[in-house]
Amino acid sequence: MTILERAARALGFERRANGDAYWSNFAALRGAPVNENTAQGVSAVYACIQAISETTASLPLILFRRSGDDRERASDHPLYRVLHDQFNPELTALEGREYLQACILLRGNAYARIVRGYDGQVRELWPVSPERMTVLRLANERLGYEYTDRKGTVHRLLADECLHLRHRLGDNGVLGISPIAAARGVVELAISEQEHGNATFKNGGKLSGILKFAGALSPAQRQGLKDSWSSQYAGASNAGRTPVLESGVEYQPISMTLEDAEWIAARQFSVEEVARLFRVPPTVIGDLRHGNYSNSVEMARQFVTMTLRRHLVAWEQAIAKQLLTEAGRRTYFAEHQVEGLLRGDATNRADFYDKGIKAGWMLKSEARRLENLPTIEGIDDAQATDAQAPTGNPA
């Protein structure tokens, strides 16, 4: 135990978890660890993380002010600019939110240092790599956070000084568990299949054949012949070269290709498994084998309602809990505007509103509110007048 750790324990800090420990237990079957870099090396994993993080970050995240039954954009609130425009002087809101969302998916946790003004309102958010962050338990049972900056300086933060976003909560009740950690076998298999393919293509795309001799060879002769053959004829750069055999040597090809070994089918299955792990429709990450126009539209809708919704709600609740003051939570709330992702279905929405308004069970103001449009004074009065007007021809 270091001097710093002994001092922290004396002050009531208890070390709980850090970035390195998070990945240390996840060793792949192939002998190398499954970590942030190796996981992203699998194209399906990277595509899922990219689809969720980029889409989430690009959605408008609006801070609203409650006004009776209505609401309005709180563009004069300091937090509005942080969430919508700029995290800090170095990061846009999109860049900061995209990074934090990717950390949630890769590491299960994302952190950002909160900078507040004299009035307690959030002025800046500075993301911190999960590798540099350690979660602590204080003597009063509240959480604290400790991170090391690039200069090696250790900083300690209280709970109201650190934004902590989590994926599914783990058994310790403190840290989140990423999809990769929860189902590491899926990623291990995908990595193994990818490395198998890389190695196979490096050697020419298939097990090309064997060399036969009439007599016996010593171990040194066999190794020398193998090395000579590999250097001249193996690999993609040597594909198509004509081998020249010495007297008494016969080359016998072996016709087992990647397709014969069902490698391609296994790779396709891994794509589906990874997509299932992140709850992303395969068409969203470019797997169109089972896609057509009709089901692709429905899968896009499912991506919003089944995949993104959980992440969006997690952000909105974390903002309310950790970035707004207790008094602010009674007046303000943050909400993503997902209507842009569903514009392909605008015709159905318009038809739904039209039927509801004409039947009398929906007001025009309610339809505008669902579309995040500002209220128009008296719009419902005009609707009531229209409903009372005679519809038939006079007798």
Buried (B, 14 or more C-beta within 10 A) or exposed (E): EEEEEEEBEEEBBEBBBBBEEBBEEBBBEBEEBBBBEBBBBBBBBBBBBBBBBBBBBEBBBBBBBEEEEEBEBBEEBBBBBBBBEBBBEEBBBBBBBBBBBBBBBBBBBBBBBBEBEEEEBBBBBBBBBBBBBBBBBBEEEEBBBBBBEEEEEEBBBEBEBBBBBBBEEBEEEBBBBBBBBEBBEBBBBBBBBBBBBEEBBEBBBBBBBEBEEEEEEEEEEEEEBEEEBEEEBBBEEBEEEEEEEEEEBEEEEEEEEBEEBEBEEBBBBBBBBBBBBBBBBBBBBEBEEEBEEEEBEEBBBBBBEEBBEEBBEBBBEBBBEBBBBEEBEEBBBBBBEBBEBBEEBEEEBEEBBEEBBEEEEBBBBBBBBEEBEEBEEEEBEEBEEEEEEEEEEEE
